[in-house]
Amino acid sequence: MGSIREIQVLQVEEAVRDLCIKANLVLPSDLEECVRCSREKESSPVGKNVFDDLIENIRVAKEENIPVCQDTGMAVVFLDIGQDVHFVGGGLFEGINKGVARGYVEGKLRCSIVSDPLERVNTGDNTPAVIHTRIVDGDKVRISVCPKGFGSENMSALKMMTPSVTREEIIDWIVGVISRAGSNPCPPMVIGVGIGGDFEKCAYLAKKALCRPVSQRNPKPFYAEMEAELLEKINALGIGPQGFGGTVTALGVNIEEAPTHIAGLPVSVNVGCHVTRHAEVVL
């Protein structure tokens, strides 16, 4: 038997606090580079001007230590927990939510969470977070904080398809979701796609796909080719940067897949804006 490694919940709290602030102020380097490169690919003069504004916004946010977007999102936290880890000094989920609260209050980030979906009373500290945990081998904990703005989240969709559906029909449905979204998700977008699993697993896959670097393709050639085709067809929609028309509507399409039932084929799309934010650390 391997030895058990103890991790103080306070360590997790501090890490989550710092990640909430970092993710909202500084874009992942590969996404920032993609925005800069896409400016050169954009053929529309108006679109190029919009890209100039987006790039300037990213620069100012970083230099002035202010959020890159006014919607600092709902805190989505992914934890890969090594099975040889034992958390001590408090409850894990309580510690995560304390970290989120500290990050948003101390970081002066907008608090956007209401305690009840119908009564709509703001919690005042952006908690509770949406927390996804996974047990993995080893004695490390990987924490990813992915603030999710709702201008893009609201444009997401899920469809329970049947096994008879074709690859082309899946692509057409995904492109249709983005076409209907139009300018609402603050394009250029990052598109997360989940294929397989069951109803809720499929949506989880699409969310997880948004946390993958836009420069990293699906390891399976079949899905990597599908990502490329989707990106091409989405950019052909002509929605363009911030919906002003142009050749760059999406920065990337990431697909995650999972085994599913013989009678089903769930497909989901989680839409991210041009500041699809995430930051991670390993304890």
QUIBEL-V205222 format. One record per run of one state. SS is the DSSP state (a for helix, b for strand, c for the rest). FROM is the first residue (numbers start at 1). LEN is the number of residues. If there is no record, write none. Layout:
# QUIBEL-V205222
[[SS | FROM | LEN] [SS | FROM | LEN]]
This chain:
# QUIBEL-V205222
[[c | 1 | 4] [b | 5 | 4] [a | 9 | 17] [c | 26 | 3] [a | 29 | 13] [c | 42 | 3] [a | 45 | 20] [c | 65 | 9] [b | 74 | 9] [c | 83 | 2] [b | 85 | 4] [c | 89 | 3] [a | 92 | 15] [c | 107 | 7] [b | 114 | 1] [c | 115 | 7] [b | 122 | 1] [c | 123 | 7] [b | 130 | 7] [c | 137 | 4] [b | 141 | 8] [c | 149 | 1] [a | 150 | 4] [c | 154 | 3] [b | 157 | 5] [c | 162 | 5] [a | 167 | 15] [c | 182 | 7] [b | 189 | 9] [c | 198 | 1] [a | 199 | 12] [c | 211 | 10] [a | 221 | 15] [c | 236 | 5] [a | 241 | 3] [c | 244 | 6] [b | 250 | 11] [c | 261 | 4] [b | 265 | 8] [c | 273 | 6] [b | 279 | 4] [c | 283 | 1]]
